[in-house]
């Protein structure tokens, strides 16, 4: 298996230093450290589902886990596999750069369509589709079995995928089929992945998904049942933490991430003038959030690294907001109705 090289990551008040496996996060006087933690995921295997290019949160999580030395394998949606592989051959520039100067490397890419838990669920129309015809083992059960054959056990499972075929429709205009498809792809897929991959995970392993504030607050324009699916995802995180914790000894958490102009998000609700909803929402959050800094995908990647490491060994069943604090706001400060009250 390919390994990502070791590196030293200096931060203002601590030094994170990567050393031997299974000796994570402890002070090391022999390294002449003023104080801090050792962080080394060398020897750990992370399966990241939902990577199709370098613009999404899946990529950012994979990158930060690789910075800590983990071996990265990914599950890609079959229709996007060629795009991902072409992009990797061409290179993704600075988005690929690791802290040690190297580039993010995937040890293996597996086809994965999380709409299907077992081979029996795959309809003939999918099997005969030209984008699937040359592929096998792309249901969740078969993908997990393929990973087990290749790697034996994994330590980290990341669910960074979602799909709502009617996401541009208001909830009231969403069909039953569209609503259930959003739930199946975006929420139940996590249940199925924890079930099948949990069996090949080391005790103490971490399962992590990516949610969105629309699970708890109204975000007009985020339709098609996707807000409902994210609410399911967050609720299921709690139940899975209990069940998978007792059954497999693993942890389950979710990150509620701020808006990101990923390939998928950029396709949602373009206005008549060509403006994209996601760009307007990013600006809205920048203006109204407690922290006015620009949200970066690596912010979520670093939070995922912490939740996947032994720093969070006792953390499970949580929803961690990584959104510059936008989730705490009730009143938008750029509202014209309230502008005289704010500088």
C-alpha positions in Angstrom: 0.0 0.0 0.0 1.2 3.5 -0.8 2.2 5.7 2.1 2.2 9.4 2.4 5.5 10.7 3.7 6.0 12.1 7.2 6.1 15.8 7.8 6.2 18.5 10.5 3.2 20.8 10.8 3.9 23.9 12.8 1.1 25.9 14.3 1.2 29.1 16.4 0.8 27.4 19.8 1.7 23.8 19.3 3.7 21.5 17.1 2.1 18.4 15.5 4.7 15.9 14.7 4.1 12.6 12.9 5.8 9.5 14.3 5.1 5.8 14.7 1.7 4.1 14.3 -0.5 3.6 17.4 1.4 6.2 19.4 -0.9 9.1 18.6 -1.2 12.4 20.4 1.4 12.2 23.2 4.1 14.5 24.4 7.6 13.5 23.2 10.5 15.1 25.1 13.0 13.2 23.0 12.0 15.3 20.0 12.8 18.5 21.8 9.3 19.7 21.7 8.2 22.5 23.9 4.9 20.7 24.3 2.2 19.3 22.1 1.0 16.2 20.5 2.3 13.6 18.1 -0.1 13.0 15.2 0.6 10.0 12.9 -2.0 8.1 10.9 0.7 6.0 9.1 -0.5 2.5 8.8 -4.2 3.7 9.0 -6.4 3.1 6.0 -9.2 5.6 5.2 -12.0 4.9 2.8 -13.5 8.2 1.5 -16.8 7.8 -0.4 -17.9 10.6 -2.7 -14.8 12.0 -4.3 -15.3 13.0 -7.9 -12.9 16.0 -8.3 -10.9 18.4 -6.2 -13.7 20.9 -5.4 -15.7 19.0 -2.8 -15.4 18.2 0.9 -14.6 14.6 0.2 -11.3 15.7 -1.5 -10.5 18.1 1.4 -11.0 15.4 4.0 -8.9 12.9 2.0 -6.2 15.5 1.7 -6.0 16.3 5.5 -6.0 12.6 6.4 -3.2 12.1 3.9 -1.3 15.0 5.5 -1.3 12.9 8.7 0.1 9.9 6.9 -3.1 7.8 6.3 -3.4 5.6 3.2 -6.3 7.0 1.2 -8.7 4.8 -0.9 -11.8 6.3 -2.4 -15.2 5.3 -3.6 -16.3 7.2 -6.7 -19.7 7.3 -8.3 -19.4 5.3 -11.6 -20.5 8.1 -13.9 -17.8 10.3 -12.4 -14.9 7.8 -12.3 -13.5 8.8 -15.7 -13.6 12.5 -14.8 -11.8 11.8 -11.5 -9.2 9.6 -13.2 -8.6 12.1 -16.0 -8.2 14.9 -13.5 -5.7 12.9 -11.5 -3.7 12.3 -14.6 -3.6 16.0 -15.5 -3.2 17.0 -11.9 -5.2 19.4 -9.7 -2.5 21.9 -9.1 -2.3 23.5 -5.6 -5.4 21.6 -4.5 -3.3 18.4 -4.5 -0.4 19.8 -2.5 0.3 18.2 0.8 2.2 19.8 3.7 5.3 17.7 2.8 5.4 19.2 -0.7 4.1 16.0 -2.4 0.7 15.5 -4.0 -2.4 13.8 -2.7 -2.4 10.2 -3.9 -5.2 7.6 -3.9 -3.9 4.1 -3.4 -7.0 2.8 -5.1 -10.3 4.0 -6.6 -13.3 1.8 -6.2 -16.6 2.3 -8.1 -19.4 2.9 -5.6 -23.1 3.7 -6.2 -24.5 4.2 -2.8 -28.0 3.9 -4.1 -27.5 0.1 -4.0 -26.7 -1.9 -0.9 -26.4 -5.3 -2.5 -26.1 -6.6 -6.1 -29.7 -7.8 -6.0 -30.9 -4.1 -5.7 -29.2 -3.1 -9.0 -31.8 -2.9 -11.8 -31.1 -4.1 -15.3 -31.3 -0.6 -16.7 -28.3 0.4 -14.5 -26.3 -2.8 -15.3 -26.7 -2.1 -19.1 -26.0 1.6 -18.9 -22.7 2.3 -20.8 -21.3 4.1 -17.8 -21.7 1.0 -15.7 -21.4 -1.8 -18.2 -17.6 -2.5 -17.7 -17.8 -2.1 -13.9 -18.5 -4.6 -11.2 -18.8 -4.6 -7.4 -20.2 -1.1 -7.2 -22.9 -1.7 -4.7 -22.0 -1.0 -1.0 -21.8 -4.7 0.1 -19.6 -5.7 -2.9 -17.4 -2.6 -2.5 -16.8 -3.3 1.1 -15.9 -6.9 0.2 -13.4 -5.7 -2.4 -11.8 -3.3 0.1 -11.5 -6.2 2.6 -9.8 -8.4 0.0 -7.3 -5.6 -0.8 -6.6 -4.1 2.6 -8.1 -6.4 5.2 -9.3 -3.8 7.7 -9.8 -0.1 7.5 -9.7 2.5 10.3 -11.6 5.5 8.9 -14.8 5.6 6.9 -15.9 8.9 5.3 -19.4 9.4 3.8 -19.1 12.6 1.6 -21.8 12.0 -0.9 -25.4 13.1 -1.5 -27.8 13.4 -4.3 -31.2 14.8 -4.8 -32.5 14.5 -8.4 -35.2 17.2 -7.6 -33.0 19.5 -5.5 -34.0 22.6 -7.5 -37.7 22.0 -6.7 -39.4 23.4 -3.5 -40.4 20.7 -1.1 -44.1 21.2 -2.0 -43.3 20.5 -5.6 -41.1 17.4 -4.9 -42.4 14.1 -6.1 -42.5 11.0 -3.8 -39.9 9.4 -6.1 -37.6 12.4 -5.9 -38.0 12.7 -2.1 -37.2 9.0 -1.5 -34.3 9.1 -3.9 -32.7 12.0 -2.0 -33.2 10.1 1.3 -31.8 6.9 -0.2 -28.7 8.4 -1.7 -28.0 11.0 1.0 -29.1 9.3 4.3 -29.8 5.6 4.1 -26.5 5.2 2.2 -24.7 6.1 5.5 -26.6 3.5 7.4 -25.7 0.8 4.8 -22.1 1.9 4.7 -21.7 1.7 8.4 -23.3 -1.7 8.4 -21.1 -3.2 5.7 -17.9 -1.3 6.3 -18.2 -1.5 10.1 -17.6 -5.2 9.8 -14.1 -4.6 8.5 -13.2 -1.7 10.7 -10.8 -1.8 13.6 -12.2 -1.1 17.0 -11.9 2.5 17.8 -12.3 3.4 14.2 -14.1 6.5 13.0 -17.2 6.9 10.7 -17.9 10.4 9.5 -20.5 12.0 7.3 -21.0 15.5 5.9 -24.3 17.3 6.7 -25.6 20.9 6.1 -27.5 23.4 8.3 -30.6 22.9 6.2 -31.1 19.8 8.4 -32.0 22.1 11.2 -32.9 25.5 9.6 -34.7 26.5 6.5 -32.5 27.2 3.5 -34.8 28.4 0.7 -33.6 26.9 -2.6 -32.3 23.7 -1.1 -35.2 21.5 -2.1 -36.1 18.2 -3.5 -36.2 16.6 0.0 -32.5 17.3 0.6 -33.2 19.2 3.8 -35.2 16.2 5.0 -32.4 13.8 4.0 -29.8 15.8 5.9 -32.1 15.8 9.0 -32.3 12.0 8.7 -28.5 11.8 8.4 -28.0 13.8 11.6 -30.7 11.8 13.5 -29.2 8.5 12.2 -25.8 9.6 13.4 -27.0 9.3 17.0 -28.6 5.9 16.6 -25.6 4.6 14.6 -23.3 5.8 17.3 -25.1 3.6 19.8 -25.6 0.6 17.6 -22.2 0.6 15.8 -20.4 1.5 19.0 -21.8 -1.5 20.8 -21.6 -3.9 17.8 -18.2 -2.9 16.3 -16.6 -0.6 18.8 -16.5 2.3 16.3 -17.5 6.0 16.5 -20.0 7.8 14.3 -20.1 11.6 13.9 -21.2 14.1 11.3 -19.9 17.6 10.3 -22.4 20.3 9.4 -20.3 22.1 6.8 -20.7 25.7 5.6 -21.5 26.3 1.9 -18.9 25.4 -0.7 -18.9 26.1 -4.4 -18.4 22.4 -5.3 -19.3 20.9 -8.7 -22.6 19.6 -7.3 -23.5 22.7 -5.4 -22.8 24.9 -8.4 -25.5 23.1 -10.3 -28.2 24.1 -7.9 -30.7 26.9 -8.8 -29.0 29.1 -11.4 -31.0 32.4 -11.8 -32.3 33.8 -15.1 -29.2 36.0 -15.2 -26.9 33.1 -14.8 -26.1 33.8 -11.1 -25.6 30.7 -9.0 -27.5 30.2 -5.7 -24.4 28.8 -4.0 -22.4 31.9 -4.8 -25.1 34.2 -3.3 -25.4 31.9 -0.2 -21.6 31.9 0.3 -21.6 35.7 0.3 -24.6 35.8 2.6 -22.8 33.6 5.1 -19.6 35.6 4.8 -21.5 38.8 5.7 -23.7 37.5 8.4 -21.6 34.8 10.2 -19.7 35.6 13.5 -16.4 35.0 11.7 -16.2 36.9 8.4 -13.3 34.9 7.0 -13.9 33.0 3.8 -14.9 29.4 4.4 -12.4 26.9 3.0 -12.9 23.2 2.2 -9.7 22.5 4.3 -11.6 23.9 7.3 -13.8 20.9 7.1 -10.9 18.6 6.2 -9.0 19.6 9.4 -12.1 19.1 11.5 -12.6 15.7 10.0 -9.0 14.8 10.8 -9.6 15.7 14.4 -12.8 13.7 14.6 -11.1 10.7 12.9 -8.1 10.7 15.3 -7.6 9.7 18.9 -8.0 13.3 19.9 -11.7 12.4 19.6 -11.5 8.9 21.0 -14.5 9.6 23.3 -16.5 11.7 20.8 -19.4 9.9 19.1 -22.9 10.7 18.1 -22.2 14.4 17.5 -22.9 17.0 14.9 -19.9 19.3 14.6 -20.6 22.6 13.0 -17.8 23.9 10.8 -19.4 27.0 9.2 -17.7 30.1 10.8 -20.5 30.1 13.3 -23.3 30.8 10.9 -25.6 28.2 12.6 -25.9 30.3 15.7 -27.4 33.3 13.9 -31.0 34.2 13.9 -31.1 37.7 12.5 -29.1 38.6 9.3 -27.2 41.8 9.9 -27.4 42.8 6.2 -31.2 42.9 6.4 -32.6 46.2 5.1 -35.2 46.1 7.8 -32.5 46.3 10.5 -29.7 48.1 8.7 -29.9 51.2 11.0 -29.1 49.1 14.0 -25.8 47.7 12.7 -22.6 49.5 11.7 
